[in-house]
Amino acid sequence: FQMGLAEVEKDDSTKNIFIGISMAYKQMETILGEYGLEIIKSEGEVFDPKFHEALSYQNHEEIDEGVILQTIRSGYKIREKLLRPASVIISQGKEKKDN
């Protein structure tokens, strides 16, 4: 649903499809949330290998090393059980200059 929403949001001609998918997604999220499903929060959080899967690293001038820059694929847990780790890109901090 998330990837579908991202694609149909790009074009104004798919506005009605976007509205339909987003309504269905919100309903599904609400129902699954009642059963304890949670989306793992990632962006801006410190990398935790228990809940995150690192896909790559990027230098970043403003964000400290080990902080998640971007979520590529959302992770999920149900209550305290991990269903799927979030796939993320992590900051390496400032680029080191060689002399």
PERABEL-V11730 format. One record per residue. N is the residue number from 1. RES is the residue in one small letter. BURIAL is I if it has 9 or more other C-alpha atoms within 8 Angstrom, else O. Layout:
n	res	burial
N	RES	BURIAL
N	RES	BURIAL
This chain:
n	res	burial
1	f	O
2	q	O
3	m	O
4	g	O
5	l	I
6	a	O
7	e	O
8	v	I
9	e	I
10	k	O
11	d	O
12	d	O
13	s	O
14	t	I
15	k	I
16	n	O
17	i	O
18	f	I
19	i	O
20	g	O
21	i	I
22	s	I
23	m	O
24	a	O
25	y	I
26	k	O
27	q	O
28	m	O
29	e	O
30	t	O
31	i	O
32	l	I
33	g	I
34	e	O
35	y	O
36	g	O
37	l	I
38	e	I
39	i	O
40	i	I
41	k	O
42	s	I
43	e	I
44	g	O
45	e	O
46	v	O
47	f	I
48	d	O
49	p	O
50	k	O
51	f	I
52	h	I
53	e	I
54	a	I
55	l	O
56	s	O
57	y	I
58	q	I
59	n	I
60	h	I
61	e	O
62	e	O
63	i	I
64	d	I
65	e	I
66	g	I
67	v	I
68	i	I
69	l	I
70	q	I
71	t	I
72	i	O
73	r	O
74	s	I
75	g	I
76	y	I
77	k	I
78	i	I
79	r	O
80	e	O
81	k	O
82	l	I
83	l	O
84	r	O
85	p	I
86	a	I
87	s	I
88	v	I
89	i	I
90	i	I
91	s	I
92	q	I
93	g	I
94	k	I
95	e	O
96	k	O
97	k	O
98	d	O
99	n	O
